[in-house]
Amino acid sequence: MNARATTALLPNTTSTFPTWMIEDLAKSGIAPDRAQQLGFEPISASEYQCRLGLSGEHLPDGYVIPFRDPQTGGLMTTPAGKTYERVKLATPTEFSGENGEVTLAKYLTPAGGGQHAFILPEVHQALLQPGAQVIMTEGEKKALAATDAGIPMIGLVGNWGFWDRTTRDVLPELQGYFIKGRVVVVVWDSDAALNYDFVRATDALNNICKRRECKLRVKILPYLLESS
């Protein structure tokens, strides 16, 4: 998105979001009023322990992205019965893993919270139509922006964001969409071609589609340099 388009999303809003949050949303083509309508809200690092079960020490503030049941509209929950919500950090933060590897995290997910797919009500309604394709991408904000642009899309919380570890099937909220004869399209980020984990995830998704008699199509977004 160019600077002019981003700036157009900043004014004329009644939201109480901090400026950095409004600017971050604008980079994804999301207006503050739309985010507020969906329950997005700023959160301080001091609240991470209570809401996510994670220490907020040395972490930046962020904003919450709630996940709702696409059929009932109720908030999704973790296995422990707490609200499932993800936090987009104000700035990416480095984390050290158990093996010493360092990763750059942009989002926080509830500790032991499992995972859910981000499915807007209008996406659910679109997928009830005969012949509708299931289109999924990595990232809640991309799915929201695409849906608002007229392409109903499901957001995954990572390249394995469709996966249920217990059943080795798609997540429960996705199963009703994976029906016989349906085309499933997964749209990966540009780095998918260089990341073997994307290959493994795509292979697992393809096997699920075969079992459910769906047809998988894979699309990889082109790499675009940011304009100065």
Phi and psi restraints in degrees (value plus and minus 20) as a CYANA .aco file:
   2 ASN   PHI    -100.0   -60.0
   2 ASN   PSI     150.2   190.2
   3 ALA   PHI     -84.0   -44.0
   3 ALA   PSI     -56.8   -16.8
   4 ARG   PHI     -84.4   -44.4
   4 ARG   PSI     -63.9   -23.9
   5 ALA   PHI     -85.0   -45.0
   5 ALA   PSI     -58.8   -18.8
   6 THR   PHI     -84.0   -44.0
   6 THR   PSI     -65.9   -25.9
   7 THR   PHI     -81.5   -41.5
   7 THR   PSI     -53.2   -13.2
   8 ALA   PHI     -84.0   -44.0
   8 ALA   PSI     -40.6    -0.6
   9 LEU   PHI    -109.3   -69.3
   9 LEU   PSI     -26.8    13.2
  10 LEU   PHI    -104.0   -64.0
  10 LEU   PSI     -63.1   -23.1
  11 PRO   PHI    -102.3   -62.3
  11 PRO   PSI     159.6   199.6
  12 ASN   PHI      38.1    78.1
  12 ASN   PSI      24.9    64.9
  13 THR   PHI    -145.2  -105.2
  13 THR   PSI     125.9   165.9
  14 THR   PHI    -119.8   -79.8
  14 THR   PSI     -13.8    26.2
  15 SER   PHI     -89.9   -49.9
  15 SER   PSI     138.7   178.7
  16 THR   PHI    -123.7   -83.7
  16 THR   PSI       0.9    40.9
  17 PHE   PHI     -86.9   -46.9
  17 PHE   PSI     125.6   165.6
  18 PRO   PHI     -87.6   -47.6
  18 PRO   PSI     137.3   177.3
  19 THR   PHI     -77.3   -37.3
  19 THR   PSI     -62.4   -22.4
  20 TRP   PHI     -81.5   -41.5
  20 TRP   PSI     -55.2   -15.2
  21 MET   PHI     -89.5   -49.5
  21 MET   PSI     -63.2   -23.2
  22 ILE   PHI     -80.9   -40.9
  22 ILE   PSI     -61.8   -21.8
  23 GLU   PHI     -88.0   -48.0
  23 GLU   PSI     -58.4   -18.4
  24 ASP   PHI     -84.8   -44.8
  24 ASP   PSI     -63.7   -23.7
  25 LEU   PHI     -82.8   -42.8
  25 LEU   PSI     -59.8   -19.8
  26 ALA   PHI     -83.2   -43.2
  26 ALA   PSI     -52.5   -12.5
  27 LYS   PHI     -81.2   -41.2
  27 LYS   PSI     -46.8    -6.8
  28 SER   PHI    -116.7   -76.7
  28 SER   PSI     -16.0    24.0
  29 GLY   PHI      59.3    99.3
  29 GLY   PSI       6.2    46.2
  30 ILE   PHI    -132.3   -92.3
  30 ILE   PSI     102.8   142.8
  31 ALA   PHI     -96.5   -56.5
  31 ALA   PSI     126.2   166.2
  32 PRO   PHI     -76.6   -36.6
  32 PRO   PSI     -60.6   -20.6
  33 ASP   PHI     -82.5   -42.5
  33 ASP   PSI     -56.2   -16.2
  34 ARG   PHI     -87.2   -47.2
  34 ARG   PSI     -64.0   -24.0
  35 ALA   PHI     -82.9   -42.9
  35 ALA   PSI     -61.6   -21.6
  36 GLN   PHI     -84.0   -44.0
  36 GLN   PSI     -58.5   -18.5
  37 GLN   PHI     -78.9   -38.9
  37 GLN   PSI     -54.8   -14.8
  38 LEU   PHI    -108.7   -68.7
  38 LEU   PSI     -20.2    19.8
  39 GLY   PHI      73.5   113.5
  39 GLY   PSI     -10.7    29.3
  40 PHE   PHI     -82.2   -42.2
  40 PHE   PSI     122.5   162.5
  41 GLU   PHI    -174.0  -134.0
  41 GLU   PSI     126.0   166.0
  42 PRO   PHI     -88.5   -48.5
  42 PRO   PSI     132.3   172.3
  43 ILE   PHI    -164.1  -124.1
  43 ILE   PSI     121.0   161.0
  44 SER   PHI    -109.7   -69.7
  44 SER   PSI     135.2   175.2
  45 ALA   PHI     -80.3   -40.3
  45 ALA   PSI     -46.8    -6.8
  46 SER   PHI     -87.0   -47.0
  46 SER   PSI     -36.2     3.8
  47 GLU   PHI    -112.1   -72.1
  47 GLU   PSI     -27.6    12.4
  48 TYR   PHI     -81.5   -41.5
  48 TYR   PSI     -60.0   -20.0
  49 GLN   PHI     -81.8   -41.8
  49 GLN   PSI     -64.2   -24.2
  50 CYS   PHI     -90.4   -50.4
  50 CYS   PSI     -62.7   -22.7
  51 ARG   PHI    -112.4   -72.4
  51 ARG   PSI     -50.1   -10.1
  52 LEU   PHI    -135.4   -95.4
  52 LEU   PSI     -32.4     7.6
  53 GLY   PHI      54.3    94.3
  53 GLY   PSI       2.8    42.8
  54 LEU   PHI    -143.6  -103.6
  54 LEU   PSI     123.4   163.4
  55 SER   PHI     -92.6   -52.6
  55 SER   PSI     112.9   152.9
  56 GLY   PHI    -112.8   -72.8
  56 GLY   PSI     -14.3    25.7
  57 GLU   PHI     -79.9   -39.9
  57 GLU   PSI     110.1   150.1
  58 HIS   PHI      47.8    87.8
  58 HIS   PSI      -8.0    32.0
  59 LEU   PHI    -124.5   -84.5
  59 LEU   PSI     131.3   171.3
  60 PRO   PHI     -98.3   -58.3
  60 PRO   PSI     146.4   186.4
  61 ASP   PHI     -86.6   -46.6
  61 ASP   PSI     153.8   193.8
  62 GLY   PHI    -177.5  -137.5
  62 GLY   PSI    -184.6  -144.6
  63 TYR   PHI    -158.4  -118.4
  63 TYR   PSI     127.1   167.1
  64 VAL   PHI    -106.5   -66.5
  64 VAL   PSI     116.8   156.8
  65 ILE   PHI    -135.4   -95.4
  65 ILE   PSI      88.4   128.4
  66 PRO   PHI     -97.6   -57.6
  66 PRO   PSI     129.0   169.0
  67 PHE   PHI    -134.5   -94.5
  67 PHE   PSI     110.3   150.3
  68 ARG   PHI    -141.1  -101.1
  68 ARG   PSI     130.7   170.7
  69 ASP   PHI     -83.5   -43.5
  69 ASP   PSI     104.1   144.1
  70 PRO   PHI     -86.2   -46.2
  70 PRO   PSI     -39.4     0.6
  71 GLN   PHI    -114.7   -74.7
  71 GLN   PSI     -62.5   -22.5
  72 THR   PHI    -117.8   -77.8
  72 THR   PSI     -41.9    -1.9
  73 GLY   PHI      63.1   103.1
  73 GLY   PSI     -24.8    15.2
  74 GLY   PHI     -92.6   -52.6
  74 GLY   PSI     135.4   175.4
  75 LEU   PHI     -87.7   -47.7
  75 LEU   PSI     116.9   156.9
  76 MET   PHI     -90.6   -50.6
  76 MET   PSI     136.6   176.6
  77 THR   PHI    -147.9  -107.9
  77 THR   PSI     143.6   183.6
  78 THR   PHI    -105.7   -65.7
  78 THR   PSI     149.6   189.6
  79 PRO   PHI     -76.3   -36.3
  79 PRO   PSI     -46.3    -6.3
  80 ALA   PHI    -105.9   -65.9
  80 ALA   PSI     -20.7    19.3
  81 GLY   PHI      70.0   110.0
  81 GLY   PSI     -14.5    25.5
  82 LYS   PHI    -105.7   -65.7
  82 LYS   PSI     141.9   181.9
  83 THR   PHI     -84.1   -44.1
  83 THR   PSI     112.7   152.7
  84 TYR   PHI    -110.9   -70.9
  84 TYR   PSI      98.6   138.6
  85 GLU   PHI    -168.7  -128.7
  85 GLU   PSI     128.6   168.6
  86 ARG   PHI    -129.5   -89.5
  86 ARG   PSI     133.5   173.5
  87 VAL   PHI    -138.2   -98.2
  87 VAL   PSI     105.3   145.3
  88 LYS   PHI    -108.1   -68.1
  88 LYS   PSI     100.6   140.6
  89 LEU   PHI     -94.9   -54.9
  89 LEU   PSI     127.1   167.1
  90 ALA   PHI     -82.2   -42.2
  90 ALA   PSI     -55.6   -15.6
  91 THR   PHI    -158.2  -118.2
  91 THR   PSI     120.4   160.4
  92 PRO   PHI     -77.2   -37.2
  92 PRO   PSI     122.5   162.5
  93 THR   PHI    -150.6  -110.6
  93 THR   PSI     118.5   158.5
  94 GLU   PHI    -100.3   -60.3
  94 GLU   PSI     118.7   158.7
  95 PHE   PHI    -147.4  -107.4
  95 PHE   PSI     121.7   161.7
  96 SER   PHI    -119.8   -79.8
  96 SER   PSI     107.6   147.6
  97 GLY   PHI    -103.2   -63.2
  97 GLY   PSI     158.5   198.5
  98 GLU   PHI     -83.6   -43.6
  98 GLU   PSI     -48.4    -8.4
  99 ASN   PHI    -114.2   -74.2
  99 ASN   PSI     -10.5    29.5
 100 GLY   PHI      69.2   109.2
 100 GLY   PSI     -24.0    16.0
 101 GLU   PHI     -94.9   -54.9
 101 GLU   PSI     125.3   165.3
 102 VAL   PHI    -127.4   -87.4
 102 VAL   PSI     108.4   148.4
 103 THR   PHI    -141.4  -101.4
 103 THR   PSI     131.7   171.7
 104 LEU   PHI    -121.3   -81.3
 104 LEU   PSI      92.3   132.3
 105 ALA   PHI    -118.8   -78.8
 105 ALA   PSI     115.8   155.8
 106 LYS   PHI    -125.9   -85.9
 106 LYS   PSI     -40.5    -0.5
 107 TYR   PHI    -150.3  -110.3
 107 TYR   PSI     135.4   175.4
 108 LEU   PHI    -137.0   -97.0
 108 LEU   PSI     120.0   160.0
 109 THR   PHI    -141.6  -101.6
 109 THR   PSI     125.1   165.1
 110 PRO   PHI     -72.6   -32.6
 110 PRO   PSI     116.7   156.7
 111 ALA   PHI     -81.9   -41.9
 111 ALA   PSI     105.4   145.4
 112 GLY   PHI      44.3    84.3
 112 GLY   PSI       0.8    40.8
 113 GLY   PHI    -108.4   -68.4
 113 GLY   PSI     -19.6    20.4
 114 GLY   PHI      46.9    86.9
 114 GLY   PSI    -171.2  -131.2
 115 GLN   PHI    -172.2  -132.2
 115 GLN   PSI     136.9   176.9
 116 HIS   PHI    -156.6  -116.6
 116 HIS   PSI     141.7   181.7
 117 ALA   PHI    -113.6   -73.6
 117 ALA   PSI     128.1   168.1
 118 PHE   PHI    -110.9   -70.9
 118 PHE   PSI      88.7   128.7
 119 ILE   PHI    -149.3  -109.3
 119 ILE   PSI      93.6   133.6
 120 LEU   PHI     -95.5   -55.5
 120 LEU   PSI     132.7   172.7
 121 PRO   PHI     -76.5   -36.5
 121 PRO   PSI     -58.0   -18.0
 122 GLU   PHI     -89.1   -49.1
 122 GLU   PSI     -47.0    -7.0
 123 VAL   PHI     -89.5   -49.5
 123 VAL   PSI     -64.3   -24.3
 124 HIS   PHI     -77.6   -37.6
 124 HIS   PSI     -65.4   -25.4
 125 GLN   PHI     -83.4   -43.4
 125 GLN   PSI     -59.6   -19.6
 126 ALA   PHI     -84.0   -44.0
 126 ALA   PSI     -55.6   -15.6
 127 LEU   PHI     -98.9   -58.9
 127 LEU   PSI     -26.2    13.8
 128 LEU   PHI    -101.1   -61.1
 128 LEU   PSI     -32.5     7.5
 129 GLN   PHI     -99.0   -59.0
 129 GLN   PSI     118.6   158.6
 130 PRO   PHI     -78.2   -38.2
 130 PRO   PSI     115.4   155.4
 131 GLY   PHI      61.9   101.9
 131 GLY   PSI     -20.7    19.3
 132 ALA   PHI     -87.5   -47.5
 132 ALA   PSI     119.7   159.7
 133 GLN   PHI    -105.7   -65.7
 133 GLN   PSI     124.8   164.8
 134 VAL   PHI    -108.5   -68.5
 134 VAL   PSI      93.7   133.7
 135 ILE   PHI    -133.3   -93.3
 135 ILE   PSI     104.7   144.7
 136 MET   PHI    -146.8  -106.8
 136 MET   PSI     128.3   168.3
 137 THR   PHI    -163.6  -123.6
 137 THR   PSI     143.6   183.6
 138 GLU   PHI    -103.4   -63.4
 138 GLU   PSI      94.9   134.9
 139 GLY   PHI      99.0   139.0
 139 GLY   PSI     108.2   148.2
 140 GLU   PHI     -86.2   -46.2
 140 GLU   PSI     -62.3   -22.3
 141 LYS   PHI     -87.6   -47.6
 141 LYS   PSI     -59.0   -19.0
 142 LYS   PHI     -83.5   -43.5
 142 LYS   PSI     -60.6   -20.6
 143 ALA   PHI     -84.5   -44.5
 143 ALA   PSI     -60.7   -20.7
 144 LEU   PHI     -84.5   -44.5
 144 LEU   PSI     -66.7   -26.7
 145 ALA   PHI     -83.3   -43.3
 145 ALA   PSI     -61.6   -21.6
 146 ALA   PHI     -85.0   -45.0
 146 ALA   PSI     -62.5   -22.5
 147 THR   PHI     -82.3   -42.3
 147 THR   PSI     -64.5   -24.5
 148 ASP   PHI     -87.0   -47.0
 148 ASP   PSI     -41.4    -1.4
 149 ALA   PHI    -108.4   -68.4
 149 ALA   PSI     -18.1    21.9
 150 GLY   PHI      82.7   122.7
 150 GLY   PSI     -12.1    27.9
 151 ILE   PHI    -137.6   -97.6
 151 ILE   PSI      74.3   114.3
 152 PRO   PHI     -76.8   -36.8
 152 PRO   PSI     102.8   142.8
 153 MET   PHI    -162.4  -122.4
 153 MET   PSI     123.6   163.6
 154 ILE   PHI    -116.7   -76.7
 154 ILE   PSI     116.7   156.7
 155 GLY   PHI    -118.0   -78.0
 155 GLY   PSI     111.4   151.4
 156 LEU   PHI    -126.4   -86.4
 156 LEU   PSI     124.1   164.1
 157 VAL   PHI    -110.5   -70.5
 157 VAL   PSI      37.2    77.2
 158 GLY   PHI      99.4   139.4
 158 GLY   PSI     151.6   191.6
 159 ASN   PHI     -91.0   -51.0
 159 ASN   PSI     -35.6     4.4
 160 TRP   PHI    -124.7   -84.7
 160 TRP   PSI       0.9    40.9
 161 GLY   PHI     -90.6   -50.6
 161 GLY   PSI     -23.8    16.2
 162 PHE   PHI    -114.8   -74.8
 162 PHE   PSI     -28.9    11.1
 163 TRP   PHI    -113.6   -73.6
 163 TRP   PSI     112.6   152.6
 164 ASP   PHI    -124.6   -84.6
 164 ASP   PSI      91.8   131.8
 165 ARG   PHI     -82.7   -42.7
 165 ARG   PSI     -53.7   -13.7
 166 THR   PHI     -89.9   -49.9
 166 THR   PSI     -67.7   -27.7
 167 THR   PHI    -114.4   -74.4
 167 THR   PSI     -33.3     6.7
 168 ARG   PHI      36.3    76.3
 168 ARG   PSI      15.7    55.7
 169 ASP   PHI    -146.9  -106.9
 169 ASP   PSI    -195.9  -155.9
 170 VAL   PHI     -92.5   -52.5
 170 VAL   PSI     141.2   181.2
 171 LEU   PHI     -76.9   -36.9
 171 LEU   PSI     130.9   170.9
 172 PRO   PHI     -71.8   -31.8
 172 PRO   PSI     -59.7   -19.7
 173 GLU   PHI     -91.9   -51.9
 173 GLU   PSI     -31.5     8.5
 174 LEU   PHI    -117.0   -77.0
 174 LEU   PSI     -40.1    -0.1
 175 GLN   PHI     -79.7   -39.7
 175 GLN   PSI     -55.7   -15.7
 176 GLY   PHI     -87.8   -47.8
 176 GLY   PSI     -34.9     5.1
 177 TYR   PHI    -112.9   -72.9
 177 TYR   PSI     -42.5    -2.5
 178 PHE   PHI    -108.7   -68.7
 178 PHE   PSI      58.4    98.4
 179 ILE   PHI    -131.7   -91.7
 179 ILE   PSI     139.3   179.3
 180 LYS   PHI     -72.4   -32.4
 180 LYS   PSI     110.0   150.0
 181 GLY   PHI      66.1   106.1
 181 GLY   PSI     -26.5    13.5
 182 ARG   PHI    -101.4   -61.4
 182 ARG   PSI     123.6   163.6
 183 VAL   PHI    -108.3   -68.3
 183 VAL   PSI     109.1   149.1
 184 VAL   PHI    -131.3   -91.3
 184 VAL   PSI     103.1   143.1
 185 VAL   PHI    -132.3   -92.3
 185 VAL   PSI     106.1   146.1
 186 VAL   PHI    -134.0   -94.0
 186 VAL   PSI     108.4   148.4
 187 VAL   PHI    -129.1   -89.1
 187 VAL   PSI      88.4   128.4
 188 TRP   PHI    -115.1   -75.1
 188 TRP   PSI     138.5   178.5
 189 ASP   PHI     -88.4   -48.4
 189 ASP   PSI     147.7   187.7
 190 SER   PHI     -83.0   -43.0
 190 SER   PSI     -45.3    -5.3
 191 ASP   PHI     -99.9   -59.9
 191 ASP   PSI     -20.1    19.9
 192 ALA   PHI     -80.1   -40.1
 192 ALA   PSI     -56.0   -16.0
 193 ALA   PHI     -87.3   -47.3
 193 ALA   PSI     -37.5     2.5
 194 LEU   PHI    -128.7   -88.7
 194 LEU   PSI     -16.2    23.8
 195 ASN   PHI    -141.0  -101.0
 195 ASN   PSI      94.5   134.5
 196 TYR   PHI     -85.2   -45.2
 196 TYR   PSI     -47.3    -7.3
 197 ASP   PHI     -84.2   -44.2
 197 ASP   PSI     -52.7   -12.7
 198 PHE   PHI     -84.0   -44.0
 198 PHE   PSI     -58.1   -18.1
 199 VAL   PHI     -83.0   -43.0
 199 VAL   PSI     -64.9   -24.9
 200 ARG   PHI     -83.6   -43.6
 200 ARG   PSI     -63.6   -23.6
 201 ALA   PHI     -84.2   -44.2
 201 ALA   PSI     -62.7   -22.7
 202 THR   PHI     -84.7   -44.7
 202 THR   PSI     -58.9   -18.9
 203 ASP   PHI     -83.9   -43.9
 203 ASP   PSI     -62.3   -22.3
 204 ALA   PHI     -84.0   -44.0
 204 ALA   PSI     -61.4   -21.4
 205 LEU   PHI     -85.1   -45.1
 205 LEU   PSI     -58.8   -18.8
 206 ASN   PHI     -83.5   -43.5
 206 ASN   PSI     -60.5   -20.5
 207 ASN   PHI     -84.2   -44.2
 207 ASN   PSI     -58.7   -18.7
 208 ILE   PHI     -82.9   -42.9
 208 ILE   PSI     -64.9   -24.9
 209 CYS   PHI     -80.9   -40.9
 209 CYS   PSI     -59.1   -19.1
 210 LYS   PHI     -84.0   -44.0
 210 LYS   PSI     -64.3   -24.3
 211 ARG   PHI     -81.9   -41.9
 211 ARG   PSI     -56.0   -16.0
 212 ARG   PHI    -112.8   -72.8
 212 ARG   PSI     -14.9    25.1
 213 GLU   PHI      41.1    81.1
 213 GLU   PSI      19.9    59.9
 214 CYS   PHI    -125.4   -85.4
 214 CYS   PSI     148.1   188.1
 215 LYS   PHI    -135.8   -95.8
 215 LYS   PSI     102.0   142.0
 216 LEU   PHI    -113.4   -73.4
 216 LEU   PSI     115.2   155.2
 217 ARG   PHI    -143.8  -103.8
 217 ARG   PSI     114.4   154.4
 218 VAL   PHI    -134.4   -94.4
 218 VAL   PSI     109.1   149.1
 219 LYS   PHI    -143.0  -103.0
 219 LYS   PSI     116.4   156.4
 220 ILE   PHI    -136.3   -96.3
 220 ILE   PSI     104.6   144.6
 221 LEU   PHI     -86.0   -46.0
 221 LEU   PSI     123.6   163.6
 222 PRO   PHI     -90.6   -50.6
 222 PRO   PSI     133.7   173.7
 223 TYR   PHI    -101.2   -61.2
 223 TYR   PSI     104.8   144.8
 224 LEU   PHI    -140.1  -100.1
 224 LEU   PSI     108.1   148.1
 225 LEU   PHI     -94.2   -54.2
 225 LEU   PSI     119.7   159.7
 226 GLU   PHI     -89.5   -49.5
 226 GLU   PSI     119.3   159.3
 227 SER   PHI     -95.5   -55.5
 227 SER   PSI     126.2   166.2
